[in-house]
């Protein structure tokens, strides 16, 4: 039996800011991050000199021969604090599994332990010029030496193998995935900052999109973008004095498989086993279950992740997500649909790497979603990455008692 999560609903998100999501920004990523951080701090009703903590997950989400340069292609917590002119009590970058949920966990722990009073959590995404996964590799070493000569390398091959296994094991049709893409783009088209604003997708457009790695189509992948988001977190006590309705963090969880595998080998059994344990940890930490979630925001960097998160979190049985989706199960405009992509996700916004999920939870629970506001939501969930190498956070409108 694990220890109880002592910080449940004792830390809150109290402000945010978000850039427009574009394919290539006309200013550097560092400048965008600085502007966005200042806007988020002001949105929370605070001054920059009150921010004494910074967390991020500054993974540069690309592959191939792209340079990693702080302030240009990525923005670390230390870089952002320095260029804001802040000497923080706490600054850290999350490097484990889960990325954005891990950054939130660092912030929660810092605040709950007294290590910081006001923590800025940011995510800065850069789309380098040229081929996104351009690979000049001439030789392969380590585990890749056994797969690269056969053409198996990179994220597309990775998710293609997993998705193929899902299709064959459960008798799913690859064409059925069109429902996920249409739903994501429908919702993303409603969001002003989205790359896909005012550009919904027709089912046939998805079916006509080229196959990149069987059975993954181009539109099964989120589009690489430039964009930045920032969130301000503080204690529940301090949140009461700030201008916006606080959104409390009830619990978080992440996990990773224990069986040794090639880094790009994601068998379904590993994914389900580890994902189920991550879900168990999440429900235990947050004190809720899948039936309590009003607003689940599932990660969709590749469209098959939607099926997999639906199943490991218990929203439908294993192997039945493709049927659940086809029967209207994720239609956010239906009174009976589970709004797993109401914020557009990555497929409806661009490759913002978990930001759309967290942002939708915050906007809806703080009553700041404008014309998209959903009535009655009080508990939300945001996922990131694959269920077996990712994480999730539960949010609530209720403070600790």
C-alpha positions as CSV (number, residue, x, y, z in Angstrom):
1,X,0.0,0.0,0.0
2,X,1.5,3.3,-1.0
3,X,1.5,6.4,1.2
4,X,-1.4,8.8,0.8
5,X,-0.9,11.9,-1.5
6,X,-0.6,14.6,1.2
7,X,-0.7,17.5,-1.3
8,X,-4.1,16.6,-2.7
9,X,-6.0,19.8,-3.7
10,X,-3.5,21.9,-1.7
11,X,-1.8,23.4,-4.8
12,X,-3.7,25.3,-7.6
13,X,-3.2,26.6,-11.0
14,X,-4.0,30.4,-10.8
15,X,-3.1,31.9,-14.2
16,X,-1.9,31.1,-17.7
17,X,-0.8,32.5,-21.1
18,X,-0.5,30.9,-24.5
19,X,1.0,32.0,-27.8
20,X,-0.6,31.5,-31.2
21,X,0.4,28.1,-32.5
22,X,2.2,28.5,-35.9
23,X,4.4,26.4,-38.1
24,X,7.3,28.8,-37.9
25,X,7.3,31.8,-35.6
26,X,8.7,35.1,-36.7
27,X,10.6,35.5,-33.4
28,X,12.9,33.3,-31.4
29,X,11.6,30.7,-29.0
30,X,13.3,32.5,-26.1
31,X,11.6,35.8,-26.8
32,X,8.2,34.0,-27.1
33,X,8.8,32.2,-23.8
34,X,9.7,35.5,-22.0
35,X,6.6,37.3,-23.3
36,X,4.4,34.4,-22.4
37,X,5.8,34.0,-18.9
38,X,5.3,37.7,-18.2
39,X,1.7,37.4,-19.5
40,X,1.0,34.4,-17.3
41,X,2.4,36.1,-14.2
42,X,0.3,39.2,-14.9
43,X,-2.8,37.0,-15.6
44,X,-2.3,35.5,-12.1
45,X,-2.3,39.0,-10.5
46,X,1.3,38.7,-9.6
47,X,4.6,40.5,-10.2
48,X,7.6,38.8,-11.8
49,X,9.7,39.3,-8.6
50,X,7.1,37.2,-6.7
51,X,7.9,34.1,-8.8
52,X,10.4,32.0,-6.9
53,X,10.1,28.7,-8.6
54,X,10.4,27.4,-12.2
55,X,9.8,24.0,-13.7
56,X,9.7,22.8,-17.3
57,X,10.4,19.7,-19.4
58,X,12.7,21.1,-22.0
59,X,12.8,18.1,-24.2
60,X,13.5,19.1,-27.8
61,X,10.8,17.0,-29.5
62,X,12.4,16.2,-32.8
63,X,14.8,13.7,-34.3
64,X,17.8,13.8,-36.6
65,X,20.5,16.4,-37.0
66,X,18.9,19.4,-35.3
67,X,20.9,21.5,-32.9
68,X,19.7,21.9,-29.3
69,X,20.4,25.4,-28.1
70,X,18.9,26.9,-25.0
71,X,16.7,30.0,-25.8
72,X,16.6,29.0,-29.5
73,X,15.4,25.5,-30.0
74,X,14.4,24.9,-26.4
75,X,13.9,26.9,-23.2
76,X,15.0,25.6,-19.9
77,X,13.8,26.7,-16.4
78,X,17.3,28.2,-15.7
79,X,17.3,30.1,-19.0
80,X,13.9,31.5,-18.4
81,X,14.6,32.5,-14.8
82,X,17.8,34.2,-15.7
83,X,16.3,36.2,-18.6
84,X,13.3,37.3,-16.4
85,X,15.9,38.6,-13.9
86,X,14.8,36.2,-11.2
87,X,17.1,34.4,-8.7
88,X,14.7,31.5,-7.9
89,X,14.5,29.4,-4.7
90,X,13.7,26.5,-6.9
91,X,14.4,25.8,-10.6
92,X,14.2,22.4,-12.2
93,X,13.7,20.6,-15.5
94,X,11.8,17.3,-15.6
95,X,13.7,14.6,-17.4
96,X,11.7,11.4,-16.6
97,X,8.6,9.9,-18.2
98,X,5.5,12.1,-18.5
99,X,7.1,15.4,-19.4
100,X,4.5,18.0,-18.7
101,X,2.8,16.0,-15.9
102,X,6.2,15.6,-14.5
103,X,6.8,19.4,-14.5
104,X,3.5,19.9,-12.7
105,X,4.5,17.3,-10.1
106,X,7.8,19.1,-9.5
107,X,5.9,22.4,-9.0
108,X,3.3,20.8,-6.7
109,X,6.1,19.2,-4.6
110,X,8.0,22.4,-4.3
111,X,5.0,24.4,-3.2
112,X,3.6,21.8,-0.8
113,X,7.0,21.4,0.9
114,X,7.6,25.1,1.2
115,X,10.4,25.1,-1.3
116,X,8.7,27.8,-3.3
117,X,5.6,30.0,-3.1
118,X,4.8,30.8,-6.7
119,X,6.0,28.4,-9.5
120,X,5.9,29.1,-13.2
121,X,5.5,25.9,-15.3
122,X,6.2,26.4,-19.0
123,X,6.5,24.4,-22.2
124,X,8.2,25.8,-25.2
125,X,8.0,24.0,-28.6
126,X,10.2,24.7,-31.6
127,X,9.8,23.4,-35.2
128,X,13.2,23.6,-36.8
129,X,13.4,24.3,-40.6
130,X,13.8,21.4,-42.9
131,X,12.5,17.8,-42.6
132,X,11.2,17.4,-39.1
133,X,12.6,13.9,-38.7
134,X,15.4,14.3,-41.3
135,X,18.1,11.8,-40.4
136,X,21.6,12.0,-41.8
137,X,22.6,8.7,-40.1
138,X,25.4,6.8,-41.8
139,X,25.8,4.1,-39.2
140,X,23.9,2.8,-36.2
141,X,25.2,1.8,-32.8
142,X,23.7,0.3,-29.7
143,X,20.3,-1.2,-29.9
144,X,19.5,0.6,-33.2
145,X,22.2,-1.4,-35.0
146,X,19.7,-4.3,-35.1
147,X,16.8,-2.4,-36.5
148,X,18.0,0.5,-38.6
149,X,19.4,-1.6,-41.5
150,X,15.9,-3.0,-41.9
151,X,14.4,0.5,-42.0
152,X,13.0,0.4,-38.5
153,X,13.9,3.7,-36.8
154,X,12.1,6.8,-35.6
155,X,8.8,7.5,-34.0
156,X,6.7,6.6,-37.0
157,X,8.0,3.1,-37.2
158,X,7.6,2.8,-33.4
159,X,3.9,3.7,-33.3
160,X,3.2,1.9,-36.6
161,X,4.3,-1.4,-35.1
162,X,2.1,-0.9,-32.0
163,X,-0.9,0.2,-34.0
164,X,-0.5,-2.7,-36.3
165,X,-0.6,-5.1,-33.3
166,X,-3.7,-3.4,-32.0
167,X,-5.5,-3.7,-35.4
168,X,-4.7,-7.3,-35.8
169,X,-5.3,-8.4,-32.2
170,X,-8.7,-6.7,-31.9
171,X,-10.0,-6.7,-35.4
172,X,-10.1,-2.9,-35.7
173,X,-10.3,-1.2,-39.1
174,X,-7.6,1.5,-39.7
175,X,-10.3,3.6,-41.5
176,X,-12.2,3.9,-38.2
177,X,-9.6,6.2,-36.9
178,X,-11.0,8.9,-39.1
179,X,-13.6,9.6,-36.3
180,X,-10.7,10.6,-33.9
181,X,-9.2,13.0,-36.4
182,X,-12.5,14.6,-37.3
183,X,-13.3,15.1,-33.6
184,X,-9.9,16.6,-32.8
185,X,-10.0,19.0,-35.8
186,X,-13.6,19.9,-35.1
187,X,-12.7,21.2,-31.7
188,X,-9.3,22.6,-32.7
189,X,-11.0,24.6,-35.4
190,X,-13.0,26.4,-32.7
191,X,-9.9,27.6,-30.8
192,X,-8.4,31.0,-31.9
193,X,-4.8,30.2,-31.1
194,X,-4.8,26.7,-32.8
195,X,-2.8,26.0,-35.9
196,X,-6.0,24.5,-37.3
197,X,-8.3,27.4,-36.4
198,X,-11.3,27.5,-38.7
199,X,-10.0,24.4,-40.5
200,X,-12.1,21.3,-39.6
201,X,-11.4,18.0,-41.3
202,X,-13.7,15.9,-43.4
203,X,-13.7,12.2,-43.0
204,X,-12.7,11.6,-46.6
205,X,-9.7,14.0,-46.2
206,X,-8.3,11.7,-43.6
207,X,-8.9,8.6,-45.7
208,X,-7.2,10.3,-48.6
209,X,-4.1,11.4,-46.6
210,X,-0.9,9.4,-47.5
211,X,0.3,6.5,-45.5
212,X,3.8,7.2,-44.1
213,X,4.5,4.0,-42.2
214,X,1.8,1.3,-42.5
215,X,-0.8,1.8,-41.1
216,X,0.0,5.4,-39.9
217,X,-1.3,8.1,-42.2
218,X,0.1,11.6,-42.2
219,X,-2.9,13.0,-40.5
220,X,-2.5,10.4,-37.7
221,X,0.5,12.6,-36.6
222,X,0.3,16.0,-34.9
223,X,1.9,18.8,-37.0
224,X,5.2,20.2,-35.7
225,X,4.8,23.9,-34.6
226,X,6.3,26.8,-32.7
227,X,4.4,27.7,-29.5
228,X,4.7,28.4,-25.8
229,X,2.4,28.0,-22.8
230,X,3.0,29.0,-19.2
231,X,1.0,28.3,-16.0
232,X,1.4,29.8,-12.6
233,X,0.9,27.5,-9.5
234,X,0.7,28.4,-5.8
235,X,-0.8,27.1,-2.6
236,X,-4.5,26.8,-2.1
237,X,-4.3,29.4,0.7
238,X,-2.6,32.0,-1.5
239,X,-4.8,31.2,-4.4
240,X,-7.8,32.6,-2.5
241,X,-6.4,36.1,-2.8
242,X,-5.8,36.0,-6.6
243,X,-8.2,37.1,-9.3
244,X,-9.2,33.9,-11.1
245,X,-11.0,30.8,-9.8
246,X,-8.3,28.3,-8.7
247,X,-8.0,24.9,-10.3
248,X,-6.6,22.4,-7.8
249,X,-4.3,19.5,-8.5
250,X,-5.8,16.3,-6.9
251,X,-3.1,13.9,-7.9
252,X,-0.7,12.8,-10.6
253,X,1.1,9.6,-11.7
254,X,3.5,8.3,-14.3
255,X,5.2,5.0,-15.1
256,X,7.6,3.1,-17.3
257,X,8.0,-0.6,-18.3
258,X,10.3,-2.9,-16.4
259,X,11.0,-5.4,-19.2
260,X,14.2,-4.7,-21.2
261,X,13.3,-3.7,-24.8
262,X,14.7,-2.0,-27.8
263,X,13.9,1.7,-27.2
264,X,11.5,1.8,-30.1
265,X,9.8,-1.5,-29.4
266,X,6.4,-0.9,-27.8
267,X,4.5,-4.2,-27.6
268,X,0.8,-3.8,-26.5
269,X,1.3,-6.1,-23.5
270,X,3.9,-3.8,-22.0
271,X,1.8,-0.8,-22.7
272,X,-1.3,-2.2,-21.1
273,X,0.5,-3.6,-18.1
274,X,2.4,-0.3,-17.3
275,X,-0.5,1.9,-18.3
276,X,-2.8,0.0,-15.9
277,X,-0.4,0.6,-13.1
278,X,-0.1,4.3,-13.9
279,X,-3.9,4.5,-13.9
280,X,-4.0,2.7,-10.5
281,X,-1.5,5.2,-9.0
282,X,-3.4,8.1,-10.5
283,X,-6.8,7.1,-9.0
284,X,-5.3,6.3,-5.7
285,X,-3.4,9.7,-5.5
286,X,-6.4,11.7,-6.6
287,X,-9.1,9.8,-4.6
288,X,-11.3,9.4,-7.6
289,X,-12.0,6.9,-10.4
290,X,-12.8,7.0,-14.1
291,X,-16.5,7.4,-13.4
292,X,-15.8,10.7,-11.5
293,X,-14.1,12.4,-14.4
294,X,-16.2,15.0,-16.2
295,X,-13.5,16.2,-18.6
296,X,-10.8,13.6,-19.6
297,X,-8.3,15.1,-22.0
298,X,-6.4,12.3,-23.6
299,X,-3.0,12.6,-25.3
300,X,-3.1,12.3,-29.1
301,X,0.4,13.1,-30.4
302,X,-0.3,10.0,-32.6
303,X,-4.0,9.1,-33.0
304,X,-3.7,5.5,-31.7
305,X,-2.9,7.0,-28.2
306,X,-6.5,8.0,-27.9
307,X,-7.6,4.3,-28.1
308,X,-4.9,3.2,-25.7
309,X,-5.5,5.9,-23.0
310,X,-9.3,5.2,-23.2
311,X,-8.6,1.6,-22.3
312,X,-5.9,1.8,-19.7
313,X,-7.8,4.5,-17.7
314,X,-10.9,2.3,-17.7
315,X,-13.2,4.4,-19.8
316,X,-13.9,1.3,-22.0
317,X,-12.7,-2.3,-21.9
318,X,-9.3,-3.3,-23.4
319,X,-9.6,-3.9,-27.1
320,X,-12.9,-2.0,-27.5
321,X,-11.9,1.6,-27.8
322,X,-12.2,1.5,-31.6
323,X,-15.8,0.4,-31.1
324,X,-16.4,3.0,-28.4
325,X,-15.2,5.7,-30.7
326,X,-17.3,4.6,-33.6
327,X,-20.4,4.5,-31.5
328,X,-20.1,8.2,-30.7
329,X,-18.3,7.7,-27.4
330,X,-16.0,10.7,-27.8
331,X,-18.4,13.1,-29.5
332,X,-17.9,16.3,-27.4
333,X,-21.1,17.8,-28.9
334,X,-23.2,14.8,-27.7
335,X,-24.7,14.9,-24.2
336,X,-23.6,11.3,-23.8
337,X,-20.2,11.6,-25.4
338,X,-16.9,11.6,-23.4
339,X,-15.2,14.9,-24.3
340,X,-11.7,13.5,-24.5
341,X,-10.7,15.9,-27.3
342,X,-12.8,18.9,-26.4
343,X,-9.7,21.1,-26.3
344,X,-8.6,19.9,-29.7
345,X,-5.6,18.0,-28.4
346,X,-2.4,17.8,-30.4
347,X,-4.1,16.7,-33.6
348,X,-6.4,19.7,-33.4
349,X,-3.9,22.3,-32.2
350,X,-0.4,21.3,-33.3
351,X,2.4,19.5,-31.5
352,X,2.2,21.4,-28.2
353,X,3.2,18.2,-26.3
354,X,0.6,17.9,-23.6
355,X,-0.2,21.6,-23.3
356,X,-3.7,21.4,-25.0
357,X,-4.8,18.8,-22.5
358,X,-3.6,20.7,-19.4
359,X,-4.9,24.0,-20.8
360,X,-8.4,22.7,-21.5
361,X,-8.6,21.3,-17.9
362,X,-7.6,24.7,-16.5
363,X,-9.9,26.8,-18.8
364,X,-13.0,24.7,-18.3
365,X,-12.6,24.3,-14.5
366,X,-11.8,28.0,-14.0
367,X,-14.8,29.0,-16.1
368,X,-12.5,30.8,-18.6
369,X,-13.3,28.9,-21.8
370,X,-15.5,31.6,-23.2
371,X,-18.0,30.4,-25.8
372,X,-16.6,26.9,-25.5
373,X,-17.4,26.7,-21.7
374,X,-18.9,23.4,-20.7
375,X,-21.4,23.5,-17.8
376,X,-21.0,21.4,-14.7
377,X,-17.4,20.1,-15.0
378,X,-15.7,19.9,-11.7
379,X,-13.1,17.1,-12.1
380,X,-10.8,16.9,-15.1
381,X,-7.8,14.8,-16.3
382,X,-4.9,15.6,-18.6
383,X,-2.6,12.9,-20.1
384,X,0.7,13.1,-21.9
385,X,2.7,10.7,-24.1
386,X,2.1,7.0,-24.3
387,X,0.3,5.3,-21.3
388,X,3.4,3.3,-20.6
389,X,6.0,6.1,-20.9
390,X,3.8,9.0,-19.9
391,X,1.8,10.5,-17.1
392,X,-1.5,12.1,-16.1
393,X,-2.8,14.7,-13.7
394,X,-6.3,15.1,-12.1
395,X,-7.6,18.6,-11.6
396,X,-10.5,19.7,-9.4
397,X,-12.6,22.8,-8.5
398,X,-12.6,21.7,-4.9
399,X,-9.9,22.8,-2.4
400,X,-8.7,20.5,0.4
401,X,-10.9,20.4,3.4
